C-alpha cells in the first residue's frame, strides 16, 4: 500500500495547500489578494503564511507604495517541496484508479 507519511504535512493542510497552489500559479501574491482568493480571515491567513515562512517555503517582501503592502512568493525550497507534494499526490491518484499502478501498491 502507498505510504501516506510521504505527504508533506505542512502543505497538506487545506489553507496552506491553497496558498501554495496560488503561489505556483504566479510569481507573487499580496496579502490582500491571497485573502480574497482563499476567503480566509486575517488571523488564519497570517498563521498559515507564518508557518510556511518559518519552514522556508515562502518569502515575504514588505514595501510601501501608496500604502504598506506585503507580498509572498515561493522560495526555491518551497517550489521544490510543492512539486514533490504534487508528485506524491499523482502517485496516490494513479494507485486509486481502476487498473492503477500495481507496483506502487506494494
C-alpha positions as CSV (number, residue, x, y, z in Angstrom):
1,X,0.0,0.0,0.0
2,X,1.1,3.6,-0.5
3,X,3.0,5.3,2.3
4,X,0.9,8.4,3.1
5,X,3.5,9.6,5.5
6,X,5.4,10.8,2.4
7,X,2.9,13.7,2.1
8,X,4.3,17.0,3.4
9,X,2.0,17.7,6.4
10,X,2.9,21.4,6.3
11,X,1.5,21.7,2.8
12,X,-1.3,19.2,3.2
13,X,-3.5,21.4,5.4
14,X,-6.3,23.0,3.4
15,X,-5.4,26.6,3.9
16,X,-1.7,26.1,3.3
17,X,-2.4,23.9,0.2
18,X,-4.5,26.8,-1.2
19,X,-1.6,29.3,-0.6
20,X,1.0,27.0,-2.2
21,X,-1.3,26.4,-5.2
22,X,-1.8,30.1,-5.8
23,X,1.9,30.8,-5.4
24,X,2.6,28.1,-8.0
25,X,0.2,30.0,-10.4
26,X,2.1,33.3,-10.4
27,X,5.3,34.7,-9.0
28,X,4.0,36.9,-6.2
29,X,0.8,37.5,-4.3
30,X,-0.1,40.3,-2.0
31,X,-1.7,39.5,1.4
32,X,-5.0,41.1,0.3
33,X,-5.1,39.1,-3.0
34,X,-4.4,35.8,-1.1
35,X,-7.1,36.7,1.5
36,X,-9.6,37.5,-1.3
37,X,-8.9,34.3,-3.3
38,X,-8.9,32.0,-0.3
39,X,-11.6,33.6,1.7
40,X,-9.6,33.3,4.9
41,X,-9.7,35.6,7.9
42,X,-6.6,37.9,8.5
43,X,-5.6,35.8,11.5
44,X,-6.0,32.5,9.8
45,X,-4.0,33.6,6.7
46,X,-1.3,35.2,8.8
47,X,-0.9,31.9,10.8
48,X,-0.6,29.8,7.6
49,X,1.8,32.2,6.0
50,X,3.9,32.3,9.1
51,X,4.1,28.5,9.2
52,X,5.1,28.4,5.6
53,X,7.7,31.2,6.0
54,X,9.2,29.6,9.2
55,X,9.6,26.3,7.2
56,X,11.4,28.3,4.4
57,X,8.8,27.6,1.8
58,X,7.6,31.2,1.4
59,X,9.5,34.5,1.2
60,X,8.0,37.8,2.4
61,X,8.5,41.2,0.9
62,X,7.3,44.4,2.6
63,X,7.2,47.7,0.7
64,X,5.5,51.0,0.9
65,X,3.7,52.1,-2.3
66,X,0.6,54.1,-1.9
67,X,0.3,52.2,1.4
68,X,2.2,49.4,3.1
69,X,2.0,46.2,1.2
70,X,3.2,42.7,2.0
71,X,3.8,40.2,-0.8
72,X,4.5,36.5,-0.7
73,X,6.4,34.2,-3.1
74,X,7.8,30.7,-3.3
75,X,11.4,30.2,-2.2
76,X,13.4,27.6,-4.1
77,X,12.8,25.2,-1.3
78,X,9.1,25.9,-1.3
79,X,8.8,25.3,-5.0
80,X,10.8,22.0,-4.7
81,X,8.6,20.8,-1.8
82,X,5.4,21.7,-3.6
83,X,6.5,19.9,-6.8
84,X,7.4,16.9,-4.6
85,X,4.0,17.1,-2.9
86,X,2.2,17.1,-6.3
87,X,4.3,14.2,-7.5
88,X,3.2,12.1,-4.5
89,X,-0.4,13.1,-5.0
90,X,-0.2,11.9,-8.6
91,X,1.2,8.6,-7.4
92,X,-1.7,8.2,-5.0
93,X,-4.2,9.0,-7.7
94,X,-2.6,6.5,-10.0
95,X,-2.9,3.8,-7.4
96,X,-6.5,4.7,-6.7
97,X,-7.7,4.4,-10.2
98,X,-9.1,1.2,-11.6
99,X,-6.2,-0.7,-13.2
100,X,-3.8,1.7,-11.4
101,X,-0.1,1.1,-10.9
102,X,0.2,-2.3,-9.2
103,X,3.9,-1.7,-8.3
104,X,3.1,1.4,-6.3
105,X,0.6,-0.6,-4.1
106,X,3.4,-2.9,-2.8
